[in-house]
Amino acid sequence: MTITTSEDYRDRFVERLSQNMPGRKDFQVASASGCTLTDDEGRTYLDMTSGIGVANVGHCHPRVVAAVQEQVARYAHVNVYGRFVVPEQVEMVDRLVAAAGPGFDMAYLLSTGAEANECALKLARKVTGRPKFVAMERAYHGRSFGALSVSWREEWRTPFEPLLPEVEFVPFDDLAAAAAAIDDRTAAVIVEPIQGEGGIRVPSDGFLPGLRSLCDDAGALLIADEVQGGMGRSGRWFAHQHWDVRPDIVTCAKATGGGLPLAAVLARAELFATFVDPPLSHLTTMGGNPVACAAGIAAYDVIVDEGLLDNATEVGAYLRDELSTMMTDFPGLLVDVRGKGLWCALEVSVDANPLVTRMQELGVLTGSVLNQSGTVRIMPPLVITRSEVDVFLEALRTTLGEIA
Ligand SMILES: Cc1ncc(COP(=O)(O)O)c(C=O)c1O
């Protein structure tokens, strides 16, 4: 297939692909490498979004490309969850449980974040036999019916009701509210340890350990949604590892497949045992696809071999320090900077969208978040260098200067 450089694709894209936003698209992607995207006119952009948290090892990392090419030439799909051993799945899960640490010895492989959360909610119901879920205000867990039921923003839930019947939302980082909601009907509490679409919100230190003990007291499970925060984004493999807390179930997706669709639900083997009774209590055709696993294995190994957790911590601290300094130059305009690792939010007192558009004109891709207006999301590939961060900072300074 030959891809041409033409206006034609722009029209056909909006004609042929079901759109969730009005209007034509900004540019046609030609290629991507590391932290850089190139458009069909040869213009380059510094990608401070990682395709929304997917390209943690950068775009087209040579080791991921080689692993995909090698695997697809051997076999792409055989029969997942059928009668065969698929060794790439074993290698992938070995790595994920090593990253998750004690308390996690098994995984169920899927393709997307919503699917992983769907599976986690089902698992919690099956294990506890209880109907109710407690979720957080500003939470985002995906758009399938179960995941949507525990996602906060009402305008996206209401048109699709009835959803799961017993879901109670409590403010994030409010243990008293959580204590009032968690009871002996609660199957699980689902929480993003650091909220992503809610505006990169880091909870206070007692919140997650407090949720853990509330769950223990009530006999409920704790599900950590690490779809956005996993695979090194915050400087640890999983965001909950910044605190002394062990969830019962962890979900991950996005960066897990090194750019290919791969998701996982991690838990203790005894929880997953309930999926065998009756057999096939949960099932997917494409989950744990061998090519996605090969890419995920390569991406995991890149994170280890290139020290990307440390890079996320160090370059992330540099980024936030510089942004905090910039806050003093633009008082009343740049009003907050928060985050962990290379997962950072800028809060501006004006509409964030024109800022994102202007940054793009200056060759830097940033983005907004779904559940908090005025927030600019910064989550570059974990391979980013300080000098690339400086390019971003310069474009931001220019843009804020124009707005001010
Ligand atoms: C925390 C979190 N959970 C779940 C999802 C849904 O993942 P997916 O879009 O792969 O279904 C997202 C997507 O942004 C997310 O940020």
The ligand as a Tripos MOL2 file, in Angstrom:
@<TRIPOS>MOLECULE
LIG
   16    16     1     0     0
SMALL
NO_CHARGES

@<TRIPOS>ATOM
      1 C1         -6.6480    5.3380   33.8970 C.3       1 LIG1
      2 C2         -7.2560    4.8290   32.6290 C.ar      1 LIG1
      3 N1         -7.9710    3.6990   32.6490 N.ar      1 LIG1
      4 C3         -8.5340    3.1940   31.5410 C.ar      1 LIG1
      5 C4         -8.4010    3.8310   30.3300 C.ar      1 LIG1
      6 C5         -9.0540    3.2550   29.1030 C.3       1 LIG1
      7 O1         -8.0970    2.6720   28.2910 O.3       1 LIG1
      8 P1         -8.4510    2.3370   26.7640 P.3       1 LIG1
      9 O2         -8.6580    3.6490   26.0810 O.co2     1 LIG1
     10 O3         -7.2550    1.5720   26.2830 O.co2     1 LIG1
     11 O4         -9.6770    1.5130   26.7860 O.co2     1 LIG1
     12 C6         -7.6540    5.0120   30.2510 C.ar      1 LIG1
     13 C7         -7.4940    5.7230   28.9780 C.2       1 LIG1
     14 O5         -7.0630    6.8320   28.8950 O.2       1 LIG1
     15 C8         -7.0660    5.5210   31.4370 C.ar      1 LIG1
     16 O6         -6.3520    6.6590   31.4260 O.3       1 LIG1
@<TRIPOS>BOND
     1     1     2 1
     2     2     3 ar
     3     2    15 ar
     4     3     4 ar
     5     4     5 ar
     6     5     6 1
     7     5    12 ar
     8     6     7 1
     9     7     8 1
    10     8     9 2
    11     8    10 1
    12     8    11 1
    13    12    13 1
    14    12    15 ar
    15    13    14 2
    16    15    16 1
@<TRIPOS>SUBSTRUCTURE
     1 LIG1         1 GROUP 0 **** ****
